[in-house]
Amino acid sequence: MPRRRARALHAGFSEALSEALLVLRAASFRTRIALLFILLIAIVQGAAFFAVLVTVRHNVVTRGNERLHSGARVLQQLISDRGAQLLQNVKVLASDFAFKQAVATGDRATIDSVLANHGARVGAGVAMLVSLDGRVTASTLGLSKSLPFPFPALLDQAKSAGAATGLVSLGGQAFQVVVVPVYAPLRIAWVAMGFKLDEAFASSVQGLTHLNVSFVTLGAQGTPAQLISTLPRADQAALNDQLLAGHALGEVRTLTLDHSDWLTLGVPLLHNGRARVLLQTSLSGALAPYLQVQWRLIGLSIGTLILFILGSILLARNVARPVSELVTAARRLAQGDYSHPAPVRGDELGQLATAFNQMQAAIGEREARIAHQAYHDGLTDLPNRNLAAERLAATIARGDPAAILIMDVDRFKEINDTLGHEIGDGALTTIAQRLLHNVREGDTVARLGGDEFMVLLEGTDEIGAVGVAKALAKHIAEPARLDGITLYLELSMGVALYPDHGSEVETLLRRADIAMYDAKSARTGMMVYRRGRDERHLEQLALMSDFRRAVSNGELRVYYQPKARIMDGEVAHAEALVRWQHPDRGLVEPDEFVPLAEQSGNIRWLTEWMLRSVIVQLRLWADSGVNLSVAMNLSAFDLMDPALADRIADALELHDVAPERLMLEITETAAMRDAPAAVALLRRLRNMGVRIAIDDFGVGYSSLSQLRRMPVDELKIDKSFVLNLKPNSEEAAIVRSAIELGHNMGLSVIAEGVETPESWELLKAYRCDMAQGYLISRPLPIDEFTSWLAQYRTEKGSIPI
């Protein structure tokens, strides 16, 4: 009931009491006694009526205040839980290896693409990359790259706590912003993502609290810039006018909106003063049922007063108990205890208790689901990086020895690119199930992100960890049948041990990761962390970052090493070898940067650059009358590129170079990684006229039956058999057998690593076709090679033997 109506009733009651006292003085004794009783009853009834009115209003306001403050706590918990989930989503982006590499190398296109794609996937309204000095370097809003980060307080909080989340006003709209660091492995930047507080979120808050909620942002002059509210439209317009006068946070006030009163609480949640959250409950609506009580009390007689008192006592007893039980249940709910429902009776309060229990169960289920999503992978339902890190931290805290296995699926990107993401997801799920079924019950299997998994083996030393790793590799390598396609999955694993390799979670994870990349680079399948590899890993990252600009800066060089026919010393062939003239490190050997290029996916454009350079040089030699064929190496990744043959044909045609002038060298191991695809590609190249050679023959693992099916023109004996070639040695037997095998298969044979006259003479006696090595010449830059070749041919192929 409005206060003005209560004041009017109080004034009317006082006036009636004064008139009754005047009548009582003028009346007879009997009448006076009667009137006295009537007056006493009237006083009691009037006092009771007025007390009821005041008490009803006070209780309604008090209960409304409690609901508002309880709703504020629920809202704070919802925003906190939402922030935790959003924080996890953004951490997935920050921990993505490709994204970290893009940030570390300044790859703007990749950064912008990842921010846009990941932001769209998780529903972010804005995504920003912030430098360590607090400046925006990339933004999906198109902000100037030199502007300071608009929320420095959040950035300061993230610096002290490791990550931060908060509600802010941006562009006149309310956002929940999450800020997390990007490590590679040191902190190199910050990622910030903002999620709008929209009508859907306001409706979800209203559904949980049964309160109206309004998100308000104010402009520079204090005028409302945006209002998102669950209030009726007419009340929203009135609320805008009320906000012009301001509203203190943390206080409950009564606002009159469109002729109705609303209890309003400003919740102090946002990080700046230009944004507010208001929770409201209708005071007029809450008081409306009690208007009928007013007229019923006026009609009560003296005879019903005792019954009313007795009935009130009985009613209070019946009503107070379930209300008290609901209050107790509400307090348990506020403390996070969802396991004790309120007792349910068969009346309206029982219906209220049922609704309360349903709300409690829904909140409990939602919190459990959010907690599960925050600590588990959505595809495989394995623990994610956060839960794995917590379990590893618990193991470290107990001081128990442990082994960490980090594993990465070899060539997983090719599976996704060629077979589709559904097959890729099926492969990841298959790997997860096989890992779970082949570890102990107490061990942890987690998916760290992408195609990277982790296994935590508690109470395990190096020997046990290596044994488990080999067993897991064997199970994973079993054929997997997915949608009619048979996949042969392989893992590269890295092992780190606690306490041998570190006593902190991030240190152990990083070192296991480094060991995994070492195993992938060396193609050994599994490797245990070696001390000192941290510094080497950082050096390789820096080297790979520099390699991206090597071509555009003209830092790559092609060196040529001649091949001589053993019978007459004629040089009609050469091998093209890539070198990198680094501006700071000097000449970088291929063994140092080519494996990194293969791991990072840059090997294909390196091959493109080599092909273009070699074919252009063949054209220049042909124009100058130099008759020479050139060989160059292809990697295993090149053999899985079905468009390679077309690009080679186009380049040969563009520069008018005969295909037989080009020879492509492949290793046995590279050819056997995907033998059907490699054979198909090599046959196309062979049919074009390009010649094919098997490089490093003798150190691979191919069978003779596989080799027989390869479209090959030449075998190149690995230099490890030639460097120490001596009569009657094991090397001599292997080299002689390889030469005879090649000739029996109709192939020419070349030996590399020829450095002594004695080796030359033995190869000549074994009828080897060609030789390559320092005895003839070291690899030379193009100008020196051209001069050397002219002088060599002038001297009629004089080999210094």
Steps between C-alpha positions, in 0.01 A plus 500: 500500500642844413612717788262787416201264540629385840538861613140576389363203694697605810354852484144366456538262795625784727203722403247222569659429841467870605130510404436175690657644818269808480194278464616287795518803731142609416339155523345314796699257714354191326554652169838614615588143604371370170676766310812437705504135399422597148773763515747251648412249231529773238836605643619139503367440149634834374840444662507146365392623158764774494766265639413246234533761228836621629627146562386376160680778322811455714505122441441537127779755472731287718428188298544694180837625627602144585394378156695781336816428700459126448449565128814716502697209646357265238584753227854535631537121508359468146739763367788338691415154357453649154835675536669172598357326194590789271848510655546133409386563140749784458779293662445235229582767241798634700646147534461417130848437362427648156358817657794537740735454210311763299521746792868426559581554134271796443291317236222760482280314252497186713436699819204684347358178356533305826350785706203528264441125465542411868301805609212400271518141621468592871252787439732790584391847395855633493845339502831684548868418516683727745874549514695473826514880522119519498434598139247344263684322218201323342124537540183369338347847552762661277645707785815694430797272560680769703218579748545398864290208624169663606479312831835547680355386835416158353851479352654582839283233662609245237866586560467432873263200483608339171159566339205732555132537423269794557199691374559827320335750268634511144350709225186559705445128556559274804759224450651226713869518406753219555877564491752211490872489424665341197816301583765380255626388754545842663214744500499680165155664483148510641177380338181682595148393398177677580155337521189720486254510785189467283128430532557123512730527803260745670213254443704212647570707813129581528413132465730407789425787740140588402619862501505753221855586392627802307847556352555874456791685341536877536646742250765764563236748627342248738205433268397137431676366191354150501236321706452122490216409736233240573259773614187575295562755225308779678703448820826497299425848364425627851817333631710698249363825646569385857861412411571863407496577872747220576468192719732405785651151476434250779185683631134403459281789387137528399445628147161593355479378141183544297279542814643195680765476772813283454761405759830555317852385592812619315749210492870606516630255236649706220853644482411858404243752611331532162334158522250369754294192578157549659289226663132585555190347656153656488399647838153585374451148377617353832262724701199451272374177667490675839247766390223245546618441857433870573127471420463169680645644821251793491205255483611286793284512815583478869379139504753394234793672674582201721457261207720724295765499773481121534491459125796735467699298750412178314567659164832642617597161628408330169647772282814584695635145499512447119620855449777441753587179322514686167722767656733230631507335157569837337795557733641157413454583132686829544787301657513266199334197664254349247460159668221580751160586344237689696209290647190504278144526638169477320414872488611820327815512710561142391480618139746775587731241659469283187590794277789585731630141486474500121700823485758353741534183289531701177773721648683194633484321165610812315796554733600134471480521121702822491760350734525188281534707184767713663717198576424255218548491124178533303590241231660215694366580851857459625639738764626819337825687559372670817390178671815318386712783644310482831555125527868540415527777763336269757750225416788745540358623832493142630861456390424182307722422199314526171546496124329731253445380144401765248409364159410652166334327204735487203363657180166579665460818295518290184223275632279803561587664167457191284232295680307772681454607859245228577761233430753708697265517799439126472875440502541710814215314671653166403838604640336617824321167548814297427700706745237457772481125448876450520602691813454420866181598681671776701680657201368815334437528126431857384457687175704818511353643181500430127669165437708513819441257789661449839533196725596544867658184643528521878769305684688427176871537418668541161510127421132459579403812305693388191333160518153655525579737213605213274190300592273796430670564166441136405128517584451833325673365186236231456280575193196716573188468282307827473211546254638232271854644508791317662737732683845416632555741787843578638603707802811694589551489878707702743572386856585718800554368852427647842719591682788430259396753236325763708286568805240736349201418284580738213865394496414129473237558232734720299786253517280206407378711207859572395585129516195424286613744230850351516347156439293636211808666348714189537208273395576270796141484624597562864770692684579584862582863581870582486642771722582827325227461238306801634757741363526302177122508461488879535784531254312285248186711542701814431667333202164394356367851546797637306454235231162646402670812367801324349353476148363854487834635629701299249687306769468154342774376265527204263835315506589245235715188544617318186457130425768330288483184289751260648611342172605823324466777763240691293282743703153521348299506821485703821294509818331820616529559875333778697697724736381783724718807540357632827577870562604433862585129521690475175468191282235263643527138388192319360511238776415781744211676328345249257359274780351812663344596167345153477357523851356848447347427159739735313673221309263525203573862419872428553467224237316744271783750536764234426313371193462848360866584564632174350280514189591864437870410533459208257352744250794741548753218453322379189506852355874521565571158348563313827363145473418395855230312695416594859359292786317638804345343809131452579370447854235254617253788523559588133413144396155540658424811293294380200539836323882484499524332158283769340710781648823338379355454150386863492843626612687287241267618226523864608881501478520255206718249687507134394355280779794255479729781618332482842551214747311473826662316792285337767600289799377147556333606825314788336376278217373232738305733735206494259618261231183498279483880481877531447503242220208671324673841514839363392345318203343824382836674524674210327247503219570873456868419444630608841751250638473353849776390738489317834724702737685361805447144375585238760395686816122482448253227581344423164473146374628393159144427390399859579811636332430295186162677461652847525548685166871569562793577265787515747618368836715726714706308755510678836831663586520312833605192298744691276693731732706217648492271198793255508565166330356193674301713749134462592437833325661366183271196502190718547605746227584223251166326569309826461668569165422152372139528624453833325647376174286183513194723535609709201596804708809717496685521831674800656708503817508814714767585756796419272794680660807285430666362185485154657118521519489616136706201382293250698176644358649483153589133558141435619370662174320782684364753248557837672661654806427810706716638777778731614752313283329661202382824661321642800155660445563842342296818450378545144777737385778284644339182365471643150870601507600162644302313232656700217851438634428131565373440148795690357730261685305204351353372826813476705414323827778547760581134558 
